[in-house]
C-alpha cells in the first residue's frame, strides 16, 4: 500500500531519517509554529539541506532553530539538536561559533579552516577541529531568515599534523645533534678527511687532521691542485686511480704517498667514494707501519743472512773434512805410483789407479748429494715404476742391512707411475735404508711400502708447498731407536748427524730432501724415541702412458775403434775438452772441438755433425742449452748430450728434456761418456732409417 505524503510535507521528500523526525516533531510549541505555516524559503532551504550528502546545518529564525541533516549526525555525537536553538545545542562551544553565527545572520557569509573547537558531544570535554562555512539564507521578503552551515570535522587531520610537527621537531633536533656530532668528529678525528672536485682538481674542504698530518693549512690545501701534494713518483698511478673514480668506482685501502709541507712525505691509506664529480675521502697515516714493515724485512733478511752464514760454516767444515780425506787418498796413491816408477816397479800401477778412481767417485757422489740438497742438481726424469725399482734393489738392501735385520716389502698392487730420476730415487732409498740399519744395531725390522695417495687442498697445505692431487708414496720404516723432536726438526740440515765421528757425513737426508722437492714432491719424518722412525717420500703421479723405467739405463760398451760418426765437443775447460776428444777419437769418431758457442757455430757452417756434446755453463753470451736449441733449428733431430757439473736452474728448469737430448753429470767415467754417445747415435740412426723407409713407402 503506497504511503500518501501530505502536500504540506512534500519538501521533506528524500530527506532521510532527519526528514522523518521533522515530520513527527511537534512544531506547535516552537517559535516556528506548525509546518503548514512555514515560509517557502524555509521549505526550499530545508529540502536542499536534507538532500545533501555533505554535513549541512540549517538554522532558522532569530533563535536559530536547528535542522541538521543525516550527514551531521556523527558530528553531534550524543546531542539532540532538531528544533532546538543553536545556542542550547552547543553551549560548550558557543563562545567560538556564536559570533560567527551572529555575523552570518546579520547577512555576512564567512569561512573558517581547521578551527579549534572545545566541545563535549560525548559527555566529556574534548578538543576538536572543524572547517566551517556560514551563509545567510533569505526569507520570502528578502530579509535574512536563517543561516546555512556546512561543516567538516578535521580533528584527525589536525592531530596527524600535530604528530607530524612533533616528529619533525624531534627529527630536527636529532639532525642538529647528528650534525653537531659530525662536526665534532670532523674536528677531532685523527684520520684525514677531505672533499675534492674532479672538475677542478682541488680539495673543497679538509679537516684539521689534514693540517696535522701534512702541514698544509686548510687554505693552502684548497687553493692549489691536489696533484701538487702527491709524491712525484706516485703521480702517474694516482692519475690512473682518478680515472677509476671518475667512472664511479670507489677505492678502498689505496696506499700512496703525500708530500708534507716540509718536503718529506707520508704514506697514507685512502678510502675514497665518488658522487658525481665530487670525491669524499678518508685517509689513515700508515708511515709508521711502513717503517716498521721495512725494519721487519731488514731484520728478517739479516736473520736469513745469519742462518745462511751458519749453514755455509757447516758446509765448509763438512766439505773440508771429507774432501781433505779424499784428496789425501788420491795424492797418496799418486805418490806411491811415482815412487814405484822411480824404482822401476810397475806391477801394481793398475791397482793404484783403480783405488785413486774409487776415491774420485766418492768425491763425485758427495758433490751430487750437495747439489741435490741445494736443488741445483740436474735430474734426468723418466716415467718410473717405483715397485719395479724397489724389487730390483731388495737384494742390495738386504746385503747392506745384514743378517740381523729382516727386510720386508709391501707394494701396492696397482701403483701409479711417477716421473723422477730413477738413479736419484735409488740413491734416496739406499740412504734411507742405511739410516734405518744404523738405527737398529741390535737388529730389527725394515719395511719398504708403496701406495697411491690423493691429497686434498687442506692435506697438501700441511705438506708445505705441495699442490693438491695424486702422488706415489714410498715409506721406509724401522723399529729402531727413533729420534727426539729436536733431532727430527734438524734431520734435513746439511752435515747434521747424530752418528759418531767418521760414520756419517750428514748429507744423506739432505740429498733425499733436495731430490724430493726438485721432483715436485715432499718428504716427511715421523719418529719417537724407542718406537722407530718412518720416512715418507711423496712423488707426483705421472699420467702419460709410457713404459716406466725401473732403474738406470746401462748400455754395454762397444769395442774401441769400431764406432763411426762426427761428434762436436764444446767445453770451455781445456783439460776436460781434451780428454773427451781423445776418448771419442779412440772409439773411432771424428771429433770437432770448440771452446764456446760462437766458435762451435763457426765450425758448423761448413760441417754437419751427427751429434753435439756440450757443456751447459759456457761463456761468451750463449750457454750449452741455448747452443743446442740454436743448432736444432737447422737440424731438429740432432742428438744432444749436455754435460754439467753445476746445472743452473734458470737454464735447465728441471723440465723434461726434448727427445734425443740427455744429460751426463760431471765428474763421469769415460766409459759412461762413450756409452751415452754410442746409444744416442744408434737411436738417432734408427730414427732416420725409419723416416727414410716411411718416405720411400709413401
C-alpha positions as CSV (number, residue, x, y, z in Angstrom):
1,X,0.0,0.0,0.0
2,X,1.5,3.3,-1.1
3,X,2.0,6.0,1.6
4,X,0.5,9.3,0.7
5,X,2.6,12.3,1.7
6,X,0.7,15.4,2.9
7,X,1.1,18.3,0.4
8,X,2.5,20.4,3.2
9,X,5.4,18.0,3.7
10,X,6.5,17.3,0.1
11,X,9.6,19.4,0.7
12,X,10.8,16.6,3.0
13,X,10.9,14.1,0.2
14,X,14.3,12.3,0.0
15,X,15.4,13.9,3.3
16,X,16.3,10.6,5.0
17,X,15.9,9.9,8.7
18,X,16.0,13.5,9.7
19,X,13.0,14.3,7.4
20,X,11.0,11.6,9.2
21,X,12.0,13.2,12.6
22,X,10.9,16.6,11.3
23,X,7.6,15.2,10.1
24,X,7.0,13.6,13.5
25,X,8.2,16.6,15.6
26,X,5.6,18.8,17.4
27,X,6.4,22.2,16.0
28,X,3.5,24.0,17.6
29,X,5.5,24.5,20.7
30,X,8.4,26.1,18.8
31,X,8.8,29.7,17.6
32,X,8.4,28.4,14.1
33,X,4.8,27.1,14.6
34,X,3.2,24.4,12.6
35,X,4.8,23.2,9.3
36,X,1.8,24.4,7.3
37,X,2.8,28.0,8.3
38,X,6.4,27.8,7.3
39,X,7.6,30.2,4.6
40,X,8.6,28.8,1.2
41,X,12.1,30.0,1.7
42,X,12.4,27.8,4.8
43,X,10.9,24.8,3.0
44,X,13.2,25.2,0.0
45,X,16.4,25.7,2.1
46,X,15.5,22.7,4.3
47,X,14.8,20.5,1.3
48,X,18.3,21.3,-0.1
49,X,20.0,20.7,3.3
50,X,18.2,17.4,3.9
51,X,19.0,16.0,0.5
52,X,22.7,16.9,0.7
53,X,25.2,14.1,1.5
54,X,27.6,16.8,2.9
55,X,27.3,17.7,6.6
56,X,24.8,20.6,6.4
57,X,23.0,22.5,9.2
58,X,20.1,24.9,8.7
59,X,19.2,27.3,11.4
60,X,16.0,29.5,11.1
61,X,14.6,32.5,12.8
62,X,16.1,34.8,15.4
63,X,16.5,31.9,17.8
64,X,18.4,29.9,15.1
65,X,16.2,26.8,15.4
66,X,18.4,23.8,14.3
67,X,17.8,21.5,11.4
68,X,20.8,19.1,11.0
69,X,20.8,16.7,8.1
70,X,21.7,13.0,8.3
71,X,25.4,13.7,7.5
72,X,25.7,15.8,10.6
73,X,24.8,13.0,13.0
74,X,28.4,11.8,13.5
75,X,29.4,15.4,14.5
76,X,26.6,15.6,17.1
77,X,27.5,12.5,19.0
78,X,25.0,12.1,21.8
79,X,23.5,15.6,21.4
80,X,19.8,16.2,20.5
81,X,19.6,19.2,18.1
82,X,16.4,19.1,16.0
83,X,14.1,22.0,16.8
84,X,16.4,23.5,19.5
85,X,18.1,26.8,19.3
86,X,21.7,26.6,18.2
87,X,22.9,28.1,21.5
88,X,21.4,25.4,23.5
89,X,22.7,22.7,21.3
90,X,26.3,23.9,21.5
91,X,26.7,25.8,24.8
92,X,30.2,24.4,25.3
93,X,31.4,25.9,22.0
94,X,29.1,28.9,21.8
95,X,32.0,31.3,22.6
96,X,33.6,30.1,19.4
97,X,30.7,29.6,16.9
98,X,28.2,32.1,18.4
99,X,30.0,35.2,17.0
100,X,30.3,33.5,13.6
101,X,26.6,32.5,13.5
102,X,25.5,36.0,14.6
103,X,27.6,37.6,11.8
104,X,26.1,35.3,9.2
105,X,22.5,36.0,10.5
106,X,23.4,39.6,10.0
107,X,24.0,38.9,6.3
108,X,27.8,38.3,6.2
109,X,28.9,35.0,4.9
110,X,32.2,33.6,6.3
111,X,34.5,30.6,6.1
112,X,36.9,29.2,8.6
113,X,39.6,26.4,8.1
114,X,40.6,24.0,10.8
115,X,39.1,26.0,13.6
116,X,39.8,24.5,17.1
117,X,36.6,24.0,18.9
118,X,36.3,22.7,22.5
119,X,33.3,20.5,22.9
120,X,31.6,17.8,25.0
121,X,29.5,15.9,22.4
122,X,30.1,12.5,24.1
123,X,29.6,13.7,27.7
124,X,33.2,14.6,28.3
125,X,35.3,17.6,27.1
126,X,37.4,17.2,24.0
127,X,39.3,19.3,21.6
128,X,38.1,19.1,18.0
129,X,38.8,21.0,14.8
130,X,36.3,21.9,12.0
131,X,36.2,23.7,8.7
132,X,33.0,25.9,8.7
133,X,31.2,27.8,6.0
134,X,28.3,30.0,7.2
135,X,26.0,31.6,4.7
136,X,22.8,33.8,5.2
137,X,19.5,32.4,3.8
138,X,17.0,35.0,2.6
139,X,13.3,34.8,3.6
140,X,10.4,35.3,1.1
141,X,10.6,39.1,1.7
142,X,14.3,39.3,1.1
143,X,15.4,39.7,4.6
144,X,17.7,37.2,6.3
145,X,15.5,34.4,7.7
146,X,18.2,32.0,8.7
147,X,21.8,30.6,8.1
148,X,23.1,27.6,6.3
149,X,26.2,26.0,7.8
150,X,28.4,23.3,6.1
151,X,30.9,21.7,8.4
152,X,33.7,19.2,8.0
153,X,35.4,17.8,11.1
154,X,39.2,17.9,10.6
155,X,40.2,16.6,14.0
156,X,42.0,13.6,12.7
157,X,43.9,15.7,10.1
158,X,44.9,18.2,12.8
159,X,46.0,15.6,15.2
160,X,48.1,13.9,12.5
161,X,49.6,17.3,11.6
162,X,50.4,17.9,15.2
163,X,52.0,14.5,15.5
164,X,54.0,15.2,12.3
165,X,55.1,18.6,13.7
166,X,56.3,16.9,16.9
167,X,58.1,14.3,14.9
168,X,59.6,16.9,12.6
169,X,60.7,18.8,15.7
170,X,62.3,15.6,17.2
171,X,64.0,14.9,13.8
172,X,65.2,18.4,13.5
173,X,66.7,18.1,17.0
174,X,68.3,14.8,16.0
175,X,69.6,16.1,12.8
176,X,71.1,19.1,14.6
177,X,72.6,16.8,17.1
178,X,74.0,14.5,14.4
179,X,75.3,17.5,12.5
180,X,77.0,18.6,15.7
181,X,78.4,15.1,16.2
182,X,79.7,15.1,12.6
183,X,81.2,18.5,13.1
184,X,82.8,17.3,16.3
185,X,84.1,14.1,14.6
186,X,85.4,16.2,11.7
187,X,87.3,18.4,14.2
188,X,88.8,15.8,16.5
189,X,89.3,12.8,14.1
190,X,92.9,11.7,13.9
191,X,92.2,10.4,10.4
192,X,92.4,12.8,7.4
193,X,89.0,13.7,6.0
194,X,88.6,15.7,2.8
195,X,86.2,16.5,-0.1
196,X,87.5,17.2,-3.5
197,X,86.3,18.1,-7.0
198,X,87.3,16.1,-10.0
199,X,86.4,19.0,-12.3
200,X,88.8,21.5,-10.6
201,X,91.3,19.0,-9.3
202,X,91.3,20.7,-5.9
203,X,90.3,20.0,-2.4
204,X,87.0,21.7,-1.4
205,X,87.5,21.2,2.3
206,X,89.8,19.4,4.7
207,X,89.6,18.7,8.4
208,X,92.2,19.7,11.0
209,X,93.9,16.3,10.8
210,X,94.9,17.1,7.3
211,X,97.0,20.0,8.5
212,X,98.4,18.0,11.4
213,X,99.4,15.1,9.1
214,X,100.7,17.0,6.1
215,X,101.5,20.5,7.4
216,X,99.3,22.3,4.8
217,X,96.7,24.7,6.2
218,X,93.1,24.4,5.0
219,X,93.5,27.5,2.9
220,X,96.8,26.2,1.3
221,X,95.2,22.8,0.7
222,X,92.1,24.2,-1.0
223,X,93.8,26.8,-3.2
224,X,96.3,24.5,-5.1
225,X,95.8,21.4,-7.3
226,X,95.8,18.3,-5.1
227,X,98.2,16.6,-7.5
228,X,100.9,19.1,-6.4
229,X,100.7,17.4,-3.0
230,X,101.2,13.9,-4.4
231,X,104.7,12.4,-4.2
232,X,106.2,12.7,-7.7
233,X,106.9,9.0,-8.2
234,X,103.2,8.2,-7.4
235,X,101.5,10.8,-9.7
236,X,101.1,8.6,-12.7
237,X,99.4,5.9,-10.6
238,X,97.2,8.5,-8.9
239,X,96.1,9.8,-12.3
240,X,95.0,6.2,-13.2
241,X,93.1,5.9,-10.0
242,X,91.4,9.3,-10.7
243,X,90.1,7.8,-13.9
244,X,88.7,4.8,-12.0
245,X,86.9,7.2,-9.6
246,X,85.5,9.3,-12.5
247,X,83.8,6.1,-13.7
248,X,82.0,5.8,-10.3
249,X,84.1,3.0,-8.7
250,X,85.2,3.7,-5.1
251,X,88.7,3.0,-3.8
252,X,89.3,1.1,-0.6
253,X,92.7,0.9,1.1
254,X,94.6,2.7,-1.7
255,X,98.1,3.3,-0.5
256,X,100.1,6.3,-1.8
257,X,102.5,9.0,-0.6
258,X,101.6,12.6,0.1
259,X,104.1,15.4,0.3
260,X,104.5,17.1,3.6
261,X,104.9,20.9,3.6
262,X,108.5,20.4,5.0
263,X,109.4,18.4,1.8
264,X,109.2,14.9,3.3
265,X,106.4,12.5,2.5
266,X,103.8,10.5,4.4
267,X,102.4,7.1,3.5
268,X,98.6,7.1,3.7
269,X,95.8,4.6,3.0
270,X,92.9,6.3,1.3
271,X,89.2,5.2,1.1
272,X,87.5,7.4,-1.5
273,X,83.8,7.4,-2.5
274,X,82.8,9.3,-5.7
275,X,79.5,11.0,-6.0
276,X,79.2,12.6,-9.4
277,X,82.2,14.9,-9.8
278,X,82.7,15.1,-6.1
279,X,85.1,12.9,-4.1
280,X,84.8,12.2,-0.4
281,X,87.8,10.6,1.2
282,X,89.2,9.4,4.5
283,X,92.9,8.6,4.9
284,X,94.9,7.0,7.6
285,X,98.6,7.8,8.1
286,X,100.5,4.5,7.8
287,X,104.0,5.9,7.6
288,X,105.0,4.3,11.0
289,X,103.6,1.0,9.8
290,X,105.6,1.2,6.6
291,X,108.8,1.9,8.5
292,X,108.1,-0.9,10.9
293,X,107.5,-3.3,8.0
294,X,110.7,-2.2,6.4
295,X,112.6,-2.7,9.7
296,X,111.0,-6.1,10.0
297,X,112.1,-7.0,6.4
298,X,115.6,-5.9,7.1
299,X,115.6,-7.9,10.4
300,X,114.3,-11.0,8.5
301,X,116.9,-10.5,5.8
302,X,119.6,-10.2,8.5
303,X,118.4,-13.3,10.1
304,X,118.3,-15.2,6.8
305,X,121.9,-14.0,6.1
306,X,122.9,-15.1,9.6
307,X,121.3,-18.5,9.0
308,X,122.9,-18.7,5.6
309,X,126.4,-17.9,7.0
310,X,125.8,-20.6,9.7
311,X,124.9,-23.1,7.0
312,X,127.9,-22.0,5.0
313,X,130.1,-22.6,8.0
314,X,128.6,-26.1,8.5
315,X,129.0,-26.8,4.8
316,X,132.6,-25.5,4.7
317,X,133.6,-27.6,7.8
318,X,132.0,-30.7,6.5
319,X,133.4,-30.3,3.0
320,X,136.8,-29.6,4.2
321,X,136.8,-32.7,6.4
322,X,135.5,-35.0,3.7
323,X,137.5,-33.6,0.8
324,X,140.7,-33.5,2.7
325,X,140.3,-37.2,3.4
326,X,139.6,-37.9,-0.3
327,X,142.4,-35.7,-1.5
328,X,144.8,-37.5,0.9
329,X,143.7,-40.8,-0.6
330,X,144.2,-39.6,-4.2
331,X,147.6,-37.9,-3.5
332,X,148.8,-41.0,-1.6
333,X,148.1,-43.3,-4.5
334,X,149.7,-40.9,-7.0
335,X,152.8,-40.6,-4.8
336,X,153.1,-44.3,-4.5
337,X,152.8,-44.7,-8.3
338,X,155.5,-42.1,-8.7
339,X,157.8,-43.8,-6.2
340,X,157.1,-47.3,-7.8
341,X,158.0,-45.9,-11.3
342,X,161.3,-44.4,-10.0
343,X,162.1,-47.8,-8.5
344,X,161.2,-49.4,-11.8
345,X,158.3,-51.3,-10.3
346,X,155.0,-51.1,-12.4
347,X,153.3,-54.3,-11.4
348,X,150.6,-52.7,-9.2
349,X,150.0,-49.5,-11.1
350,X,146.6,-50.5,-12.3
351,X,145.6,-51.3,-8.7
352,X,146.7,-47.9,-7.5
353,X,144.9,-46.2,-10.5
354,X,141.7,-48.1,-9.6
355,X,142.0,-47.1,-6.0
356,X,142.5,-43.4,-6.9
357,X,139.5,-43.6,-9.3
358,X,137.4,-45.0,-6.5
359,X,138.3,-42.0,-4.3
360,X,137.3,-39.6,-7.1
361,X,134.0,-41.4,-7.5
362,X,133.3,-41.0,-3.8
363,X,134.1,-37.3,-4.2
364,X,131.7,-37.1,-7.1
365,X,128.9,-38.8,-5.0
366,X,129.5,-36.1,-2.3
367,X,129.0,-33.3,-4.8
368,X,125.9,-34.9,-6.2
369,X,124.5,-35.0,-2.7
370,X,125.3,-31.3,-2.2
371,X,123.7,-30.4,-5.5
372,X,120.6,-32.4,-4.6
373,X,120.2,-30.7,-1.3
374,X,120.5,-27.2,-2.9
375,X,118.0,-28.3,-5.6
376,X,120.5,-27.5,-8.3
377,X,121.4,-31.0,-9.4
378,X,120.4,-31.7,-13.0
379,X,117.9,-34.5,-12.9
380,X,117.1,-36.8,-15.7
381,X,113.4,-37.5,-15.0
382,X,111.8,-40.5,-16.6
383,X,108.5,-42.3,-16.1
384,X,109.4,-44.7,-13.3
385,X,107.8,-47.8,-11.8
386,X,108.6,-47.4,-8.1
387,X,107.6,-51.0,-7.4
388,X,109.9,-52.4,-10.0
389,X,112.8,-50.2,-8.7
390,X,112.2,-51.4,-5.1
391,X,112.1,-55.0,-6.2
392,X,115.4,-54.6,-8.2
393,X,117.0,-53.1,-5.0
394,X,115.8,-55.6,-2.5
395,X,118.9,-57.9,-2.6
396,X,121.2,-54.9,-2.3
397,X,119.3,-53.5,0.7
398,X,119.2,-57.0,2.4
399,X,123.0,-57.3,2.0
400,X,123.6,-53.8,3.2
401,X,121.2,-54.4,6.2
402,X,123.0,-57.5,7.3
403,X,121.6,-60.8,8.7
404,X,120.2,-59.3,11.9
405,X,117.7,-57.1,10.1
406,X,114.7,-58.5,8.4
407,X,113.7,-56.6,5.2
408,X,110.1,-56.7,4.1
409,X,108.3,-55.0,1.2
410,X,104.7,-54.1,1.0
411,X,104.0,-52.9,-2.5
412,X,100.7,-51.6,-3.8
413,X,99.1,-53.9,-6.4
414,X,98.3,-51.1,-8.9
415,X,100.8,-48.4,-8.1
416,X,100.8,-45.3,-10.3
417,X,103.8,-44.3,-12.4
418,X,105.8,-41.3,-11.2
419,X,108.1,-39.0,-13.2
420,X,111.5,-38.8,-11.5
421,X,115.2,-39.6,-11.9
422,X,115.4,-43.4,-11.2
423,X,119.1,-43.1,-10.3
424,X,118.4,-40.5,-7.7
425,X,115.4,-42.3,-6.3
426,X,117.5,-45.4,-6.0
427,X,120.2,-43.4,-4.1
428,X,117.5,-41.9,-1.8
429,X,116.1,-45.3,-0.9
430,X,119.6,-46.6,-0.2
431,X,120.3,-43.7,2.1
432,X,117.0,-44.3,4.0
433,X,117.7,-48.0,4.2
434,X,121.2,-47.3,5.5
435,X,119.9,-44.9,8.1
436,X,117.3,-47.5,9.2
437,X,120.1,-50.1,9.5
438,X,122.2,-47.8,11.6
439,X,119.2,-47.1,14.0
440,X,119.0,-50.9,14.7
441,X,122.5,-52.0,15.8
442,X,120.9,-55.0,17.7
443,X,118.8,-56.0,14.7
444,X,115.1,-55.4,13.9
445,X,112.6,-55.0,11.1
446,X,112.9,-52.7,8.0
447,X,109.8,-52.3,5.9
448,X,109.6,-50.6,2.5
449,X,106.0,-49.8,1.5
450,X,104.4,-48.2,-1.6
451,X,100.9,-46.8,-2.0
452,X,98.8,-44.4,-4.0
453,X,97.9,-41.2,-2.2
454,X,95.4,-38.4,-3.1
455,X,95.9,-35.2,-1.2
456,X,93.1,-32.7,-0.7
457,X,93.9,-28.9,-0.7
458,X,93.9,-29.0,3.1
459,X,96.2,-32.0,3.3
460,X,98.5,-30.5,0.7
461,X,98.9,-27.4,2.8
462,X,100.1,-29.5,5.7
463,X,102.9,-30.7,3.5
464,X,104.2,-27.2,2.8
465,X,104.2,-26.1,-0.8
466,X,102.6,-29.2,-2.4
467,X,99.7,-29.0,-4.7
468,X,96.5,-31.0,-4.2
469,X,96.5,-34.1,-6.4
470,X,97.7,-37.6,-6.8
471,X,101.0,-38.9,-5.5
472,X,103.0,-42.1,-5.2
473,X,104.2,-42.6,-1.6
474,X,107.3,-44.6,-0.7
475,X,107.7,-45.3,3.0
476,X,110.8,-46.7,4.8
477,X,110.0,-47.7,8.3
478,X,112.2,-49.3,11.1
479,X,111.6,-50.2,14.7
480,X,114.9,-48.9,15.9
481,X,116.0,-46.2,18.4
482,X,113.9,-43.4,17.0
483,X,114.6,-39.7,17.3
484,X,113.7,-36.9,19.7
485,X,111.6,-34.0,18.3
486,X,114.6,-31.6,18.3
487,X,116.6,-34.1,16.2
488,X,113.7,-34.6,13.8
489,X,113.5,-30.8,13.3
490,X,117.1,-30.7,12.1
491,X,117.3,-34.1,10.3
492,X,117.3,-32.5,6.8
493,X,120.0,-29.9,7.7
494,X,123.3,-30.4,5.8
495,X,126.0,-32.2,7.7
496,X,123.8,-32.6,10.7
497,X,124.3,-36.1,12.1
498,X,123.9,-38.0,15.4
499,X,126.4,-40.7,14.3
500,X,129.9,-41.0,15.7
501,X,132.7,-39.1,14.0
502,X,133.7,-40.8,10.8
503,X,130.5,-42.8,10.4
504,X,128.3,-40.3,8.6
505,X,128.6,-37.1,6.6
506,X,125.1,-35.7,7.5
507,X,124.2,-35.4,3.8
508,X,122.1,-38.5,3.3
509,X,118.7,-37.0,4.3
510,X,119.7,-33.6,2.9
511,X,120.0,-35.3,-0.5
512,X,116.7,-37.1,-0.1
513,X,115.0,-33.7,0.8
514,X,116.5,-32.0,-2.2
515,X,115.6,-34.8,-4.6
516,X,112.0,-34.9,-3.4
517,X,111.4,-31.2,-3.7
518,X,113.2,-30.9,-7.0
519,X,111.0,-33.7,-8.3
520,X,107.8,-31.8,-7.3
521,X,107.2,-33.8,-4.2
522,X,108.0,-33.8,-0.5
523,X,109.4,-35.9,2.3
524,X,108.4,-36.1,6.0
525,X,109.7,-37.9,9.0
526,X,107.7,-39.4,11.9
527,X,109.7,-40.7,14.8
528,X,109.6,-41.2,18.6
529,X,112.4,-42.3,20.9
530,X,112.3,-46.0,21.4
531,X,109.5,-46.5,18.8
532,X,111.3,-46.3,15.5
533,X,111.2,-44.0,12.5
534,X,109.2,-43.7,9.3
535,X,110.2,-41.6,6.4
536,X,107.5,-41.0,3.8
537,X,108.6,-39.8,0.3
538,X,105.8,-38.3,-1.9
539,X,106.4,-38.1,-5.7
540,X,103.7,-36.7,-8.1
541,X,101.8,-39.1,-10.3
542,X,102.8,-39.2,-14.0
543,X,99.7,-39.6,-16.2
544,X,101.4,-40.1,-19.6
545,X,101.2,-43.8,-20.6
546,X,104.8,-44.6,-21.4
547,X,107.0,-47.6,-20.4
548,X,108.3,-46.7,-16.9
549,X,111.9,-47.1,-16.1
550,X,112.8,-49.5,-13.4
551,X,116.3,-48.1,-12.8
552,X,119.3,-46.5,-14.5
553,X,119.8,-47.4,-18.2
554,X,123.0,-49.3,-18.9
555,X,124.4,-49.8,-22.4
556,X,127.3,-52.3,-22.9
557,X,130.3,-50.6,-24.3
558,X,131.4,-51.3,-27.9
559,X,134.9,-52.3,-28.9
560,X,137.4,-49.5,-29.3
561,X,137.8,-48.2,-32.9
562,X,134.6,-49.7,-34.2
563,X,132.3,-46.6,-33.9
564,X,131.7,-44.1,-36.7
565,X,130.2,-40.6,-36.9
566,X,131.1,-36.9,-36.5
567,X,130.8,-35.6,-32.9
568,X,131.2,-32.0,-31.9
569,X,132.6,-31.4,-28.4
570,X,132.1,-28.0,-26.8
571,X,133.6,-27.2,-23.4
572,X,135.4,-24.2,-22.0
573,X,137.6,-26.3,-19.7
574,X,140.6,-27.3,-21.9
575,X,141.6,-30.4,-19.8
576,X,138.0,-31.9,-19.9
577,X,137.7,-31.0,-23.6
578,X,141.0,-32.7,-24.5
579,X,140.1,-35.9,-22.5
580,X,136.6,-36.2,-24.1
581,X,138.1,-35.6,-27.5
582,X,140.8,-38.2,-27.1
583,X,138.4,-40.8,-25.7
584,X,135.9,-40.4,-28.5
585,X,138.7,-40.5,-31.2
586,X,139.9,-43.7,-29.7
587,X,136.4,-45.1,-30.3
588,X,136.7,-44.2,-34.0
589,X,134.6,-41.0,-34.0
590,X,135.6,-37.9,-36.0
591,X,135.6,-35.1,-33.4
592,X,135.1,-31.3,-33.9
593,X,136.3,-29.3,-31.0
594,X,135.2,-25.8,-29.8
595,X,135.7,-23.8,-26.5
596,X,132.5,-21.9,-26.7
597,X,129.2,-21.5,-28.6
598,X,130.4,-18.8,-31.1
599,X,133.4,-21.0,-32.2
600,X,131.1,-24.0,-32.5
601,X,128.7,-22.1,-34.7
602,X,131.5,-21.0,-37.0
603,X,132.6,-24.6,-37.4
604,X,129.1,-25.8,-38.1
605,X,128.8,-23.5,-41.1
606,X,131.0,-26.0,-43.0
607,X,130.2,-29.3,-41.4
608,X,127.1,-31.2,-40.3
609,X,127.8,-33.2,-37.1
610,X,126.0,-36.5,-36.2
611,X,125.8,-35.4,-32.6
612,X,126.6,-32.5,-30.3
613,X,128.2,-32.9,-26.9
614,X,128.3,-29.6,-25.0
615,X,128.9,-28.3,-21.5
616,X,125.9,-26.3,-20.1
617,X,127.8,-23.5,-18.5
618,X,129.6,-21.9,-21.5
619,X,131.0,-18.4,-21.5
620,X,130.6,-15.5,-24.1
621,X,126.9,-15.0,-24.1
622,X,125.4,-18.4,-25.0
623,X,125.1,-21.4,-22.7
624,X,125.0,-25.0,-23.8
625,X,121.2,-25.3,-23.8
626,X,120.9,-22.2,-25.9
627,X,123.5,-23.6,-28.3
628,X,121.6,-26.8,-28.6
629,X,118.3,-25.0,-29.3
630,X,120.1,-22.9,-31.9
631,X,121.6,-25.8,-33.7
632,X,118.4,-27.8,-33.7
633,X,116.7,-25.0,-35.7
634,X,118.8,-26.3,-38.6
635,X,118.9,-30.0,-37.6
636,X,115.8,-30.7,-35.5
637,X,116.7,-34.4,-34.9
638,X,120.3,-33.9,-34.0
639,X,121.2,-35.8,-30.8
640,X,122.5,-33.6,-28.0
641,X,124.3,-34.7,-24.8
642,X,124.7,-31.9,-22.3
643,X,127.5,-32.5,-19.7
644,X,127.3,-30.4,-16.5
645,X,129.0,-30.2,-13.1
646,X,126.6,-27.4,-11.9
647,X,123.3,-27.2,-13.7
648,X,121.8,-23.7,-13.3
649,X,118.1,-24.0,-12.6
650,X,117.5,-20.9,-14.8
651,X,118.9,-22.8,-17.8
652,X,117.7,-26.4,-17.2
653,X,114.5,-25.5,-15.2
654,X,114.4,-29.2,-14.2
655,X,111.9,-29.8,-17.0
656,X,111.6,-32.9,-19.1
657,X,114.1,-32.6,-21.9
658,X,113.1,-32.8,-25.6
659,X,113.5,-36.1,-27.5
660,X,117.1,-37.1,-28.3
661,X,118.5,-34.7,-25.7
662,X,120.1,-36.1,-22.5
663,X,122.3,-35.0,-19.5
664,X,125.5,-36.5,-18.2
665,X,126.6,-35.1,-14.8
666,X,130.3,-34.3,-14.1
667,X,132.5,-36.0,-13.0
668,X,131.8,-39.0,-15.0
669,X,133.7,-42.1,-16.1
670,X,134.9,-42.0,-19.7
671,X,133.2,-45.3,-20.5
672,X,129.9,-43.6,-19.4
673,X,130.5,-40.9,-22.0
674,X,131.3,-43.5,-24.6
675,X,128.2,-45.5,-23.8
676,X,125.9,-42.4,-23.9
677,X,127.3,-41.2,-27.2
678,X,127.0,-44.7,-28.7
679,X,123.5,-45.3,-27.5
680,X,122.2,-41.9,-28.6
681,X,123.8,-42.2,-32.1
682,X,122.3,-45.6,-32.5
683,X,118.8,-44.4,-31.6
684,X,119.2,-41.4,-33.9
685,X,120.3,-43.5,-36.9
686,X,117.4,-45.9,-36.3
687,X,115.0,-43.0,-36.3
688,X,116.5,-41.7,-39.6
689,X,116.3,-45.1,-41.2
690,X,112.6,-45.4,-40.2
691,X,111.9,-41.9,-41.5
692,X,113.6,-42.7,-44.8
693,X,111.8,-46.0,-45.1
694,X,108.5,-44.3,-44.5
695,X,109.2,-41.6,-47.1
696,X,110.1,-44.3,-49.7
697,X,106.9,-46.2,-48.9
698,X,104.9,-43.0,-49.4
